[in-house]
Amino acid sequence: MRWLDRIAQEQLDRRDAEIKQVNTVEAAERRKEQVRKKILELLGGLPDYTGPLNAKVTGRIDKQKYIIEKVIFESLPRFYVTADLYRPNKPGRYPGVLIPLGHWDQGKVAEQRLAANLAMKGFVALAYDPIGQGERIQAYDPRAGGTLGGWSTEEHFQAGAQSLLAGEHFARYMIWDGKRALDYLVSRPEVDGERVGCTGCSGGGTLTTYISALDPRIKAAAPACWMNSYRALFTGPVGDSEQSLPNFLSSGLDETDYVELFAPKPWLIVSTIEDFFPLEGARDIFQEARGWYRLYHAEDHVDWAVGPGPHGTPQPIRERIYEWMIRWLKDGQGDPKEEPVEMAPDHELLATAKGQVTLELGSREIYEIIRENFEKRRQTGARNSSELLDEVRRLMKPVQETPVESRVIGETRTTEWIEQKMLIETEPGVELNGRLLVPRGNGRKPGLIVVETEATPSTLATDAVRHGVVVLALAPRGLPRSDDRRPFGGDYGANTRAFLIGRNLPGMRAYDIRRGIDLLASRPDVNAGAIRAVARGESGVWLLMAAAVDPRLQRIWLDRTPPSLRAAFDEPLNRNLHMAVIPGFCLKWDLADLVAAMEGRGVLWTDPTNWMRVVTPLAGNFRYRYLSEGDGPYLDDLLR
């Protein structure tokens, strides 16, 4: 992570230098135009659907001072959004406030107190369920009464990986839901469409940031517990799948750019002192944004509210949000002091009778939307092997190519072999853990790379050295990863940090494997014309990339590796897809194309799986174990 962070900080330094050159409103407006274009490009654009909302009110709750209406509308065809609209109980036209939700599994009901208070203060507030939350759970199982996909953020990780494979970003769908929710809000006769604000906390703060920056209808913004400079954020909580865009830092951007896109309209940054999002990152955002707003002679239009407590919006923070909306959308006419709310239990606020849009309305799931868009853009026809290899080399390209260096940090000797624990520097600042096992005896021997991913080494290295092979058991960068107790997300954190700075995690790990080949091939006791490699699971994708571009690998063994990246679009659930994501790769190629690029060098593929790690019977040149059959026959085959 330190190596990635160094690159991130260098990219932020370059951005800072560019920002310092912006000294006039004209220069600021030019940068805003460039930034908006770049952000939309990184998102993969927004959907171009212009069909009807088909909105309907399914229920109503009358409170003493306000009314709650339960609402359903379509964001995309047969893709339903559930929402609660809070409005004053007296006729009139009022300012509107859009409330995207944070990562509460319950969805819209989590902002009941804030939305009700806005209604009592003379606003029409719309709180809606994001994808994977509330009544929009994905992979919903009625037998379990919940998702099979873990929880909301895990669902986002899975859809996030699928979106990246398709050459787009999951945030485009989250933003689109928000824009369609805004369409509904301003369509209401009670709402003055020229006076609309947006506020949300955590993931809702992220969506507030996106929607406000990209939709000119928002006139006042107050994102809570999100905004942070990657100066502080990069080594901390980089967020959910929709919260970090590929190539964001390498494109010269930081979170402050969203505020600056909004300038000179009023923007309130909201933080809490015990939040896991660091205060120093929010402070950086505020200080730069204040200077930017100063160009517009609107320094008082940007502010920073810091409240007590952990991640969330305690009452003092909520009151700052009320004050901000009253100030900018109601000409300061109103009392920001919070009023008591008669809270309703969650089930009373549901917009569907069955509690889920998939059960009641047959709503499509997000993986189907992603797959549909992918199929529209997928390139068919003859594939260019040379172009594929150039792309793989680009993905593997290091920051700086230097001779591979290694140092021994421990040694064990047995009667059969010598084992050395090593640190291997594959590029400056990147050291990998490795074990070199050398069988006793003279002469040059075959070499074998064993790709390791777990904290406990596999037995493959010791099994192979008994065959008279020099074995390098190598853990590519970032491995073994710590157990973050996420059942589906896999290497989400490492993948996110890599793509923020314009790097590709599978490509970097494929490069590490190639450097392992360099190390083996340079040894006088290794026959450089007889090097093989083995990998299990998702790491087989990295090995396949390395083998496609490095003819020194004469034969490889992939065990329990999915044979297709495109297959990840076929189901709502996937495990560890972030370990294998190559953004946009599937639009042109798949893993079979990498096998073809090896031009006849051997590939032994055993027990291929789907992206839930379930062994799947497939036609083709695959081999399957019988019950209790071990690795022995396949290791023999690999080394034969």
Stockholm file with secondary structure:
# STOCKHOLM 1.0

chainA/1-640         MRWLDRIAQEQLDRRDAEIKQVNTVEAAERRKEQVRKKILELLGGLPDYTGPLNAKVTGRIDKQKYIIEKVIFESLPRFYVTADLYRPNKPGRYPGVLIPLGHWDQGKVAEQRLAANLAMKGFVALAYDPIGQGERIQAYDPRAGGTLGGWSTEEHFQAGAQSLLAGEHFARYMIWDGKRALDYLVSRPEVDGERVGCTGCSGGGTLTTYISALDPRIKAAAPACWMNSYRALFTGPVGDSEQSLPNFLSSGLDETDYVELFAPKPWLIVSTIEDFFPLEGARDIFQEARGWYRLYHAEDHVDWAVGPGPHGTPQPIRERIYEWMIRWLKDGQGDPKEEPVEMAPDHELLATAKGQVTLELGSREIYEIIRENFEKRRQTGARNSSELLDEVRRLMKPVQETPVESRVIGETRTTEWIEQKMLIETEPGVELNGRLLVPRGNGRKPGLIVVETEATPSTLATDAVRHGVVVLALAPRGLPRSDDRRPFGGDYGANTRAFLIGRNLPGMRAYDIRRGIDLLASRPDVNAGAIRAVARGESGVWLLMAAAVDPRLQRIWLDRTPPSLRAAFDEPLNRNLHMAVIPGFCLKWDLADLVAAMEGRGVLWTDPTNWMRVVTPLAGNFRYRYLSEGDGPYLDDLLR
#=GR chainA/1-640 SS CHHHHHHHHHHHHHHHHHHHTCCSHHHHHHHHHHHHHHHHHHHTCCCCCCCCCCCEEEEEEECSSEEEEEEEEEEETTEEEEEEEEEESSCSCEEEEEEECCSCTTGGGGGHHHHHHHHHTTCEEEEECCTTSTTCCSSEETTTTEESSCSHHHHHHHHHHHHHHTTSCTHHHHHHHHHHHHHHHHHSTTEEEEEEEEEEETHHHHHHHHHHHHCTTCCEEEEESCCCCHHHHTTSCCCSGGGSCTTTTTTTCCTHHHHHHHTTSCEEEEEETTCSSCHHHHHHHHHHHHHHHHHTTCGGGEEEEEESSSSSCCHHHHHHHHHHHHHHHSTTCSCCSCCCCCCCCGGGGCSSSSSCHHHHHCCCCHHHHHHHHHHHHCCCSCCCHHHHHHHHHHHHCCSSCCCCEEEEEEEEECSSEEEEEEEEEEETTEEEEEEEEEESSSSCEEEEEEECCSSSCCSHHHHHHTTTCEEEEEECTTCSCCCCCCTTTCSHHHHHHHHHTTCCHHHHHHHHHHHHHHHHHTSTTEEEEEEEEEEETTHHHHHHHHHHHCTTEEEEEEESCCSCSGGGGSSSCCSSGGGTCCTTGGGTCCHHHHHHHTTTCEEEEESCBCTTSCBCCCSSSCBCCCTTCCSHHHHHHHHC
#=GC SS_cons         CHHHHHHHHHHHHHHHHHHHTCCSHHHHHHHHHHHHHHHHHHHTCCCCCCCCCCCEEEEEEECSSEEEEEEEEEEETTEEEEEEEEEESSCSCEEEEEEECCSCTTGGGGGHHHHHHHHHTTCEEEEECCTTSTTCCSSEETTTTEESSCSHHHHHHHHHHHHHHTTSCTHHHHHHHHHHHHHHHHHSTTEEEEEEEEEEETHHHHHHHHHHHHCTTCCEEEEESCCCCHHHHTTSCCCSGGGSCTTTTTTTCCTHHHHHHHTTSCEEEEEETTCSSCHHHHHHHHHHHHHHHHHTTCGGGEEEEEESSSSSCCHHHHHHHHHHHHHHHSTTCSCCSCCCCCCCCGGGGCSSSSSCHHHHHCCCCHHHHHHHHHHHHCCCSCCCHHHHHHHHHHHHCCSSCCCCEEEEEEEEECSSEEEEEEEEEEETTEEEEEEEEEESSSSCEEEEEEECCSSSCCSHHHHHHTTTCEEEEEECTTCSCCCCCCTTTCSHHHHHHHHHTTCCHHHHHHHHHHHHHHHHHTSTTEEEEEEEEEEETTHHHHHHHHHHHCTTEEEEEEESCCSCSGGGGSSSCCSSGGGTCCTTGGGTCCHHHHHHHTTTCEEEEESCBCTTSCBCCCSSSCBCCCTTCCSHHHHHHHHC
//
